[in-house]
Amino acid sequence: MKAALPLHLIKGNTGQISHIAVGCKINNRDAMLIIDSGASNCVLDMARSGNFNLVADRSFGSEMAVGLGSNQIKSSLSRADVFLLGEIEIKQFPFVMLDLQIINDTFLEYGSVEIDGIIGTDLLLACDAKIDYKQKLLFLKGNKRRLQKVFKHPFQFH
């Protein structure tokens, strides 16, 4: 399976590009996720989880996550029934649930779009991601069986 997803360029406070994002579908709902190779896992905003019919998986309890420039923040896990990135479909995909309000507040302050979450290194590596800045595309590829195997394992916080 291969996918070529158009990049959405998000501008910062000086008008220059500060982040890149891609559109996808989570449980049949449109979502906008920024690409962050420094994030270890894919993340969804806790406040937006209801838009995608996601609920925290109580079997993992509540964990603390650490992010650059922040103290520890409360996190949990949820699994999307279907995560669709172009032609790539992953069932029971694990998302870390975090409060991303501060990120969205900043984007709105600069006149940019709000985001629903983050694509992290877990997915970028599993799909052998390549970013073509000239074409403004994110290329993903992956064997359906291998992707399902990678993302079916019990989630572990790092």
C-alpha contacts under 8 A as a table, 3 or more apart, distances in Angstrom:
res1	aa1	res2	aa2	distance
1	M	87	E	6.67
1	M	88	I	6.01
1	M	141	K	5.52
1	M	142	G	5.42
1	M	143	N	6.03
1	M	144	K	6.95
2	K	87	E	6.41
2	K	88	I	6.54
2	K	139	F	7.35
2	K	140	L	5.64
2	K	141	K	4.24
2	K	142	G	6.57
3	A	85	L	6.90
3	A	86	G	5.21
3	A	87	E	5.52
3	A	88	I	6.38
3	A	138	L	7.90
3	A	139	F	5.72
3	A	140	L	5.11
3	A	141	K	6.28
4	A	86	G	6.84
4	A	137	L	6.00
4	A	138	L	5.54
4	A	139	F	4.55
4	A	140	L	6.46
5	L	22	V	6.43
5	L	23	G	7.35
5	L	85	L	7.47
5	L	86	G	6.46
5	L	137	L	5.39
5	L	138	L	5.03
5	L	139	F	6.47
6	P	22	V	6.30
6	P	23	G	7.65
6	P	136	K	5.97
6	P	137	L	4.59
6	P	138	L	6.38
7	L	20	I	6.20
7	L	21	A	5.67
7	L	22	V	5.24
7	L	136	K	5.15
7	L	137	L	5.24
7	L	138	L	6.47
8	H	20	I	5.63
8	H	21	A	4.95
8	H	22	V	5.84
8	H	23	G	7.98
8	H	136	K	7.93
9	L	17	I	6.12
9	L	18	S	7.67
9	L	19	H	6.23
9	L	20	I	4.84
9	L	21	A	6.49
10	I	17	I	5.55
10	I	18	S	5.86
10	I	19	H	5.08
10	I	20	I	5.85
10	I	21	A	7.30
10	I	112	S	6.13
10	I	113	V	7.27
11	K	14	T	7.67
11	K	15	G	5.29
11	K	16	Q	5.27
11	K	17	I	4.26
11	K	18	S	5.22
11	K	19	H	6.90
11	K	110	Y	7.30
11	K	112	S	6.34
12	G	15	G	5.38
12	G	16	Q	5.76
12	G	17	I	6.01
12	G	18	S	5.06
12	G	19	H	7.86
12	G	107	F	7.29
12	G	110	Y	6.04
12	G	112	S	7.77
13	N	16	Q	7.47
13	N	110	Y	5.27
17	I	20	I	7.77
19	H	34	I	6.78
19	H	35	I	7.48
20	I	34	I	5.63
20	I	35	I	5.93
21	A	32	M	6.51
21	A	33	L	5.30
21	A	34	I	3.88
21	A	35	I	5.55
22	V	32	M	5.76
22	V	33	L	5.56
22	V	34	I	6.40
22	V	35	I	7.43
22	V	138	L	7.85
23	G	30	D	6.94
23	G	31	A	5.67
23	G	32	M	4.64
23	G	33	L	6.44
23	G	85	L	7.73
24	C	30	D	5.87
24	C	31	A	5.30
24	C	32	M	6.43
24	C	33	L	7.56
24	C	83	F	7.66
24	C	84	L	5.89
24	C	85	L	5.06
24	C	86	G	6.89
25	K	28	N	5.42
25	K	29	R	5.09
25	K	30	D	4.58
25	K	31	A	5.57
25	K	82	V	7.97
25	K	83	F	5.96
25	K	84	L	5.00
25	K	85	L	6.68
26	I	29	R	5.23
26	I	30	D	6.54
26	I	31	A	6.59
26	I	52	F	6.13
26	I	80	A	6.48
26	I	81	D	7.86
26	I	82	V	5.99
26	I	83	F	4.75
26	I	84	L	6.35
27	N	52	F	5.87
27	N	53	N	7.26
27	N	80	A	6.20
27	N	81	D	5.91
27	N	82	V	5.02
27	N	83	F	6.37
28	N	52	F	7.82
28	N	82	V	7.39
29	R	51	N	7.60
29	R	52	F	6.18
31	A	115	I	7.59
31	A	116	D	5.94
31	A	117	G	7.99
32	M	114	E	7.87
32	M	115	I	5.20
32	M	116	D	5.42
32	M	117	G	6.84
33	L	115	I	5.75
33	L	116	D	5.73
33	L	117	G	4.71
33	L	118	I	4.79
33	L	119	I	6.06
34	I	115	I	6.93
34	I	117	G	6.48
34	I	118	I	4.81
34	I	119	I	6.06
35	I	118	I	5.87
35	I	119	I	4.91
35	I	120	G	6.56
36	D	39	A	5.49
36	D	118	I	6.46
36	D	119	I	6.00
36	D	120	G	5.35
36	D	121	T	7.21
37	S	40	S	7.41
37	S	119	I	7.79
37	S	120	G	5.53
37	S	121	T	5.05
37	S	124	L	7.42
38	G	120	G	6.96
38	G	121	T	6.80
39	A	42	C	7.29
39	A	118	I	7.85
39	A	119	I	7.68
39	A	120	G	4.71
39	A	121	T	5.94
40	S	120	G	5.39
40	S	121	T	5.04
40	S	122	D	5.99
40	S	158	H	7.90
41	N	95	F	7.32
41	N	96	V	6.90
41	N	119	I	7.12
41	N	120	G	4.58
41	N	121	T	5.96
41	N	122	D	5.27
41	N	123	L	7.43
42	C	94	P	7.58
42	C	95	F	5.38
42	C	96	V	6.24
42	C	117	G	7.46
42	C	118	I	5.42
42	C	119	I	4.65
42	C	120	G	4.54
42	C	121	T	7.51
42	C	122	D	6.93
42	C	123	L	7.07
43	V	95	F	5.11
43	V	96	V	4.61
43	V	97	M	5.75
43	V	98	L	6.76
43	V	117	G	5.19
43	V	118	I	4.92
43	V	119	I	6.69
43	V	120	G	7.36
44	L	48	R	7.41
44	L	49	S	6.88
44	L	95	F	6.15
44	L	96	V	6.22
44	L	97	M	5.07
44	L	98	L	6.33
44	L	100	L	7.88
44	L	116	D	5.88
44	L	117	G	4.13
44	L	118	I	6.48
45	D	48	R	5.34
45	D	49	S	6.33
45	D	97	M	5.80
45	D	98	L	5.26
45	D	99	D	5.32
45	D	100	L	5.18
45	D	101	Q	7.60
45	D	116	D	5.72
45	D	117	G	5.57
46	M	49	S	5.23
46	M	97	M	5.18
46	M	98	L	5.28
46	M	99	D	5.34
46	M	100	L	7.41
47	A	50	G	7.27
47	A	99	D	6.79
47	A	101	Q	7.97
48	R	51	N	5.47
48	R	52	F	7.35
48	R	116	D	6.59
49	S	52	F	5.46
49	S	53	N	6.41
49	S	54	L	5.16
49	S	55	V	6.82
49	S	97	M	7.94
50	G	53	N	4.81
50	G	54	L	5.66
50	G	55	V	7.23
51	N	54	L	7.65
52	F	80	A	7.93
54	L	78	S	6.30
54	L	79	R	7.03
54	L	80	A	6.54
55	V	78	S	5.90
56	A	76	S	6.08
56	A	77	L	5.48
56	A	78	S	4.83
56	A	97	M	7.59
57	D	60	F	6.09
57	D	61	G	7.31
57	D	76	S	7.16
57	D	77	L	5.53
57	D	78	S	5.22
57	D	79	R	7.59
58	R	61	G	4.99
58	R	62	S	7.73
60	F	63	E	7.94
60	F	76	S	7.10
60	F	77	L	6.88
61	G	76	S	6.72
62	S	74	K	6.75
62	S	75	S	5.87
62	S	76	S	5.12
63	E	74	K	5.96
63	E	75	S	5.23
63	E	76	S	6.08
63	E	157	F	7.53
64	M	72	Q	5.73
64	M	73	I	5.34
64	M	74	K	4.76
64	M	75	S	5.64
65	A	72	Q	5.40
65	A	73	I	5.26
65	A	74	K	6.31
65	A	75	S	6.14
65	A	157	F	7.75
65	A	158	H	7.81
66	V	70	S	6.78
66	V	71	N	6.34
66	V	72	Q	4.77
66	V	73	I	6.38
67	G	70	S	5.42
67	G	71	N	7.15
67	G	72	Q	7.24
70	S	73	I	7.74
73	I	98	L	7.59
74	K	98	L	6.78
74	K	99	D	7.94
75	S	96	V	6.64
75	S	97	M	5.44
75	S	98	L	5.12
75	S	99	D	7.90
76	S	96	V	5.81
76	S	97	M	5.09
76	S	98	L	7.12
77	L	94	P	6.76
77	L	95	F	5.78
77	L	96	V	4.67
77	L	97	M	5.55
77	L	155	F	7.81
78	S	94	P	5.81
78	S	95	F	5.42
78	S	96	V	6.54
78	S	97	M	6.82
79	R	92	Q	5.17
79	R	93	F	5.08
79	R	94	P	4.39
79	R	95	F	5.95
80	A	83	F	6.23
80	A	91	K	6.97
80	A	92	Q	5.15
80	A	93	F	5.14
80	A	94	P	6.57
80	A	95	F	7.44
81	D	91	K	5.35
81	D	92	Q	4.69
81	D	93	F	6.80
82	V	89	E	6.66
82	V	90	I	5.84
82	V	91	K	4.58
82	V	92	Q	6.20
82	V	93	F	6.85
83	F	89	E	5.70
83	F	90	I	5.21
83	F	91	K	6.27
83	F	92	Q	7.74
83	F	93	F	6.31
84	L	87	E	6.90
84	L	88	I	5.72
84	L	89	E	4.55
84	L	90	I	6.54
85	L	88	I	5.09
85	L	89	E	6.44
86	G	89	E	7.87
88	I	141	K	7.64
88	I	142	G	7.61
88	I	144	K	7.70
89	E	144	K	7.60
90	I	93	F	6.02
90	I	144	K	7.49
90	I	147	L	6.87
90	I	148	Q	6.19
91	K	148	Q	6.86
92	Q	151	F	7.55
92	Q	152	K	6.89
93	F	151	F	6.01
93	F	152	K	7.30
94	P	151	F	6.76
94	P	155	F	7.13
99	D	102	I	7.82
100	L	103	I	5.40
100	L	104	N	6.47
100	L	117	G	7.55
101	Q	104	N	5.10
101	Q	105	D	5.96
102	I	105	D	5.05
102	I	106	T	6.24
103	I	106	T	5.22
103	I	107	F	6.29
104	N	107	F	4.98
104	N	108	L	6.05
104	N	113	V	7.89
104	N	114	E	5.16
104	N	115	I	6.48
105	D	108	L	5.19
105	D	109	E	6.09
106	T	109	E	5.02
106	T	110	Y	6.46
107	F	110	Y	5.26
107	F	111	G	6.34
107	F	112	S	4.96
107	F	113	V	6.29
107	F	114	E	6.28
108	L	111	G	4.90
108	L	112	S	5.31
108	L	113	V	6.43
108	L	114	E	6.61
109	E	112	S	7.49
119	I	123	L	6.73
119	I	124	L	7.36
120	G	123	L	5.96
120	G	124	L	6.36
121	T	124	L	4.81
121	T	125	L	5.80
122	D	125	L	5.65
122	D	126	A	6.23
123	L	126	A	4.99
123	L	127	C	5.96
124	L	127	C	5.41
124	L	128	D	5.99
124	L	129	A	4.97
124	L	140	L	7.79
125	L	128	D	5.05
125	L	129	A	6.40
126	A	129	A	7.86
126	A	142	G	7.14
126	A	147	L	6.74
126	A	150	V	7.47
127	C	140	L	5.15
127	C	141	K	4.92
127	C	142	G	5.05
127	C	147	L	7.74
128	D	140	L	6.02
128	D	141	K	6.08
128	D	142	G	7.27
129	A	138	L	6.89
129	A	139	F	5.62
129	A	140	L	4.79
129	A	141	K	7.10
130	K	138	L	5.90
130	K	139	F	5.11
130	K	140	L	6.72
131	I	136	K	7.57
131	I	137	L	6.03
131	I	138	L	4.62
131	I	139	F	6.22
132	D	135	Q	5.54
132	D	136	K	5.67
132	D	137	L	5.31
132	D	138	L	6.33
132	D	139	F	7.67
133	Y	136	K	4.63
133	Y	137	L	6.62
134	K	137	L	8.00
142	G	146	R	7.24
142	G	147	L	6.52
143	N	146	R	5.25
143	N	147	L	6.11
144	K	147	L	5.20
144	K	148	Q	6.14
145	R	148	Q	5.23
145	R	149	K	6.19
146	R	149	K	5.04
146	R	150	V	6.15
147	L	150	V	5.09
147	L	151	F	6.25
148	Q	151	F	5.38
148	Q	152	K	5.85
149	K	152	K	5.37
149	K	153	H	7.06
150	V	153	H	6.58
